[in-house]
Amino acid sequence: ARTIHSISYDPVHDEFAVAQPWAGAVLTFAGGADGEVPPIRVIMGQKVGLALSDVMTVDPKNNEYFVPAGQSSNAIHVFNRTDVGDVAPKRIIRGAGGGTPSVDYEHNFLLLSGGGGVRIFNRTVEGDRPAPLRTITGGPLSGTEGPNTPYWIPGTRNFLAATRPFGAKTFGDREGAPINYQTVEE
């Protein structure tokens, strides 16, 4: 679907998981699924607390799903990978940042966008407005805007993140421009 903005692969259990925003659900499919097949597990219901969530990530080592709650809630809901049905999150992280979460399960870190950069937390963080262990920002010395949408590279202590040159304005920055607009050159 056009509204699903990430597909997370779990190489340990050979499964794919996606957050389905319109259903407020997390769907898990077998890695070898082919054609029109039902999910092997669905997390969905009132207790789940998801609304318009379109991204997520899988922690295959610790058997967890990290799913932003959606609708500008600024909360990440953490579920057990094997949860099924209408289940409450095992923990909630509020006010820590948003965007697509990324988990460094080899070093026990959670990476989130927010606070003008990438915020790094202990993987087991929970509660309201936890302090990050570190925040990587942009600025004139780095020559970039604050990085966002981190993706940890398994087997390393590195991650990739999106950014743009510090102070650069794009066609989409003009007043009245559509959200997320860029020209081909940009």
RODO-2510 file (C-alpha; in nm, 4 decimals, decimal comma):
residues 186
     n   res          X          Y          Z
     1     a     0,0000     0,0000     0,0000
     2     r     0,1183     0,3521    -0,0672
     3     t     0,0767     0,4373     0,3018
     4     i     0,3161     0,1711     0,4311
     5     h     0,6563     0,3377     0,4506
     6     s     0,8752     0,0578     0,5843
     7     i     0,9039    -0,3174     0,5637
     8     s     1,1154    -0,4759     0,8365
     9     y     1,2889    -0,8072     0,7791
    10     d     1,3794    -1,0397     1,0655
    11     p     1,6667    -1,2594     0,9386
    12     v     1,6725    -1,4736     1,2544
    13     h     1,3102    -1,5893     1,2192
    14     d     1,2743    -1,5327     0,8414
    15     e     0,9762    -1,3000     0,8771
    16     f     0,8648    -0,9640     0,7369
    17     a     0,6676    -0,7163     0,9473
    18     v     0,4806    -0,4013     0,8425
    19     a     0,2772    -0,1409     1,0268
    20     q    -0,0604    -0,0999     0,8561
    21     p    -0,1701     0,2588     0,9297
    22     w    -0,5402     0,2420     0,8410
    23     a    -0,6020    -0,0675     1,0553
    24     g    -0,3750     0,0459     1,3413
    25     a    -0,2077    -0,2918     1,3117
    26     v     0,1231    -0,4745     1,2754
    27     l     0,1200    -0,7581     1,0226
    28     t     0,3819    -1,0342     1,0196
    29     f     0,4396    -1,2519     0,7129
    30     a     0,6542    -1,5608     0,6612
    31     g     0,9787    -1,4824     0,4806
    32     g     0,8912    -1,7238     0,2016
    33     a     0,5385    -1,5851     0,1506
    34     d     0,4475    -1,5628    -0,2159
    35     g     0,1286    -1,4308    -0,3700
    36     e    -0,1885    -1,3439    -0,1850
    37     v    -0,1279    -1,4966     0,1584
    38     p    -0,2594    -1,3977     0,5002
    39     p    -0,0229    -1,2765     0,7711
    40     i     0,0999    -1,5373     1,0188
    41     r     0,0382    -1,2943     1,3080
    42     v    -0,1593    -0,9701     1,3501
    43     i    -0,1330    -0,7240     1,6381
    44     m    -0,4466    -0,5079     1,6277
    45     g    -0,7124    -0,3683     1,8576
    46     q    -0,7993    -0,1037     2,1138
    47     k    -0,5212    -0,1960     2,3629
    48     v    -0,2548    -0,1796     2,0881
    49     g    -0,2928     0,1997     2,0691
    50     l    -0,1717     0,2560     1,7128
    51     a    -0,3266     0,5129     1,4782
    52     l    -0,1847     0,5846     1,1324
    53     s     0,1466     0,4147     1,2147
    54     d     0,3285     0,3589     0,8852
    55     v     0,6824     0,2643     0,9932
    56     m     0,8414     0,0240     1,2421
    57     t     1,1490    -0,1859     1,3042
    58     v     1,2220    -0,5385     1,4253
    59     d     1,4717    -0,6431     1,6901
    60     p     1,5269    -1,0117     1,5992
    61     k     1,7699    -1,0789     1,8849
    62     n     1,5402    -0,9587     2,1639
    63     n     1,2142    -1,0513     1,9852
    64     e     1,0632    -0,7024     1,9859
    65     y     0,8802    -0,4700     1,7483
    66     f     0,9289    -0,0924     1,7844
    67     v     0,6322     0,0967     1,6360
    68     p     0,5665     0,4735     1,6522
    69     a     0,2111     0,5144     1,7843
    70     g     0,1231     0,7573     1,5037
    71     q    -0,0870     1,0745     1,4766
    72     s     0,1878     1,2972     1,6224
    73     s     0,1749     1,1100     1,9537
    74     n     0,5551     1,1256     1,9909
    75     a     0,5446     0,7767     2,1441
    76     i     0,7056     0,4478     2,0483
    77     h     0,5155     0,1293     2,1396
    78     v     0,7235    -0,1835     2,1979
    79     f     0,5610    -0,5239     2,1467
    80     n     0,6830    -0,8796     2,1787
    81     r     0,7514    -1,0178     1,8313
    82     t     0,5163    -1,3105     1,8970
    83     d     0,2222    -1,1000     2,0238
    84     v    -0,1118    -1,1675     1,8570
    85     g    -0,4431    -0,9836     1,8744
    86     d    -0,5465    -0,6983     2,0989
    87     v    -0,2462    -0,6661     2,3315
    88     a    -0,1084    -0,3663     2,5163
    89     p     0,2527    -0,2697     2,4427
    90     k     0,5069    -0,4212     2,6807
    91     r     0,6520    -0,0710     2,7224
    92     i     0,5974     0,2794     2,5854
    93     i     0,8576     0,5480     2,5223
    94     r     0,7035     0,8979     2,5211
    95     g     0,8660     1,2226     2,4121
    96     a     1,1924     1,0666     2,2944
    97     g     1,1621     1,1473     1,9244
    98     g     0,9932     0,9890     1,6312
    99     g     1,0284     0,8870     1,2733
   100     t     1,1411     0,5406     1,1794
   101     p     1,3089     0,3768     1,4793
   102     s     1,6245     0,1709     1,4344
   103     v     1,7580    -0,0823     1,6855
   104     d     2,1244    -0,1747     1,7254
   105     y     2,0509    -0,5084     1,8928
   106     e     2,4207    -0,6014     1,9034
   107     h     2,5047    -0,3073     2,1323
   108     n     2,1596    -0,2500     2,2907
   109     f     2,0861     0,0941     2,1435
   110     l     1,7669     0,2508     2,0095
   111     l     1,8104     0,5280     1,7502
   112     l     1,5352     0,7866     1,6968
   113     s     1,5034     1,1142     1,5076
   114     g     1,4300     1,4176     1,7217
   115     g     1,5811     1,7133     1,9004
   116     g     1,7450     1,8340     1,5799
   117     g     1,9296     1,5108     1,5122
   118     v     1,9592     1,1422     1,5890
   119     r     1,8985     1,0559     1,9534
   120     i     2,0574     0,7400     2,0928
   121     f     1,8988     0,5601     2,3895
   122     n     1,9467     0,2362     2,5751
   123     r     1,7346    -0,0219     2,3889
   124     t     1,5249    -0,0946     2,7005
   125     v     1,4335     0,2697     2,7663
   126     e     1,0740     0,3451     2,8639
   127     g     0,8640     0,6169     3,0243
   128     d     0,8165     0,9876     2,9666
   129     r     1,0843     1,2091     2,8111
   130     p     1,3865     0,9891     2,8784
   131     a     1,7245     1,1546     2,8378
   132     p     1,9227     1,0236     2,5415
   133     l     2,2695     0,8806     2,5990
   134     r     2,3878     1,0908     2,3030
   135     t     2,2452     1,3195     2,0363
   136     i     2,4144     1,3632     1,6988
   137     t     2,3183     1,6964     1,5460
   138     g     2,4080     1,9016     1,2436
   139     g     2,5214     2,2603     1,2159
   140     p     2,7756     2,4896     1,0540
   141     l     3,0784     2,2856     1,1710
   142     s     2,9463     1,9605     1,0234
   143     g     2,8060     2,1380     0,7188
   144     t     2,4765     1,9471     0,7407
   145     e     2,1305     1,9937     0,8857
   146     g     2,0427     1,7637     1,1739
   147     p     2,0369     1,4023     1,0539
   148     n     1,7135     1,2044     1,0668
   149     t     1,5721     0,8623     0,9799
   150     p     1,8674     0,6618     1,1144
   151     y     1,9302     0,3061     0,9988
   152     w     2,1791     0,0978     1,1998
   153     i     2,4119    -0,1163     0,9876
   154     p     2,4208    -0,4686     1,1383
   155     g     2,7658    -0,5960     1,2285
   156     t     2,8979    -0,2429     1,2861
   157     r     2,8744     0,0453     1,5290
   158     n     2,7628     0,2708     1,2400
   159     f     2,4352     0,4004     1,1060
   160     l     2,3155     0,5828     0,7975
   161     a     2,0915     0,8891     0,8209
   162     a     1,9266     1,1364     0,5877
   163     t     2,0385     1,4996     0,5901
   164     r     2,1039     1,7946     0,3584
   165     p     2,3644     2,0708     0,3424
   166     f     2,3479     2,3143     0,6346
   167     g     2,1278     2,6141     0,5540
   168     a     2,0283     2,4835     0,2101
   169     k     1,6804     2,5782     0,0980
   170     t     1,4873     2,3708    -0,1513
   171     f     1,1924     2,4511    -0,3739
   172     g     0,9765     2,2715    -0,1176
   173     d     1,0785     2,5195     0,1554
   174     r     0,8943     2,8095    -0,0102
   175     e     0,5737     2,9299     0,1522
   176     g     0,2700     2,7295     0,0433
   177     a     0,4788     2,4469    -0,1075
   178     p     0,3429     2,0925    -0,0754
   179     i     0,4817     1,8865     0,2120
   180     n     0,7828     1,6721     0,1130
   181     y     0,8144     1,8422    -0,2259
   182     q     1,1489     1,8276    -0,4071
   183     t     1,2521     1,8910    -0,7626
   184     v     1,4405     1,6229    -0,9548
   185     e     1,7653     1,8214    -0,9130
   186     e     1,7244     1,8403    -0,5338
***
